[in-house]
Amino acid sequence: MGYLMILGKGLTSLFVLFILSKIMGRKQVSELNLFDYIIGISIGSIAAEMTLNPDIDFFEGVFAIAIYALVAYLITILTMKSITARRIIIGTPTMLLQKGQILYHNLRKSKIDINDLLQKARTNGYFDLSQIEYALMEANGKISFLPKSKYQPVIKKDLKLPYPLMDCVLMW
């Protein structure tokens, strides 16, 4: 297969992928959940295969990509409308720390060990787990931390000062 043919197929498939990604929405390029990750890998694999393999009809490859994009779009609509479908397809958060206590069975369920949790805590500014009230592993794999109340940053409301006076104090 000639280099010009590969170039043409590659550029056309990238254009089709770009258009389909725009149609599917920003969700495809933001933090991905497992389903979106799988769809992205599949679409990329089909695009690469149809670009390099001369035995695959180009339009059949575009049709296959369109099918994946349509399924991703329909799944997005379904998960927006049904909380049960969202829980099954996207997943739910898993509590890793609750009231300052490590939930080891949930660490095992999430397939992370204590060292991974400690590393994520440190990268979020918590070098001591005793400062954390709750830690949740989100459906996308990120870990969210809620510090204990005495370690939370102070906000205007906490100081109980009249707001105009408070603005003057903060300007100092």
Buried (B, 14 or more C-beta within 10 A) or exposed (E): EEEEEEEEBBEBBEEBBEEBBEEBEEBBEEEBBEBBEEBBEBBEEBBEBBBEEEEBEBEEBBEBBBEBBEEBBEBBEBBEEEEEBBEEBBBEBBEBBEEEEBBEEBBEEBEBEEEBBEEBBEEBEBEEBEBBBBBBBBBBBEBEBEBEEEBEEEEEEEEEBEEEEBEEEEEE
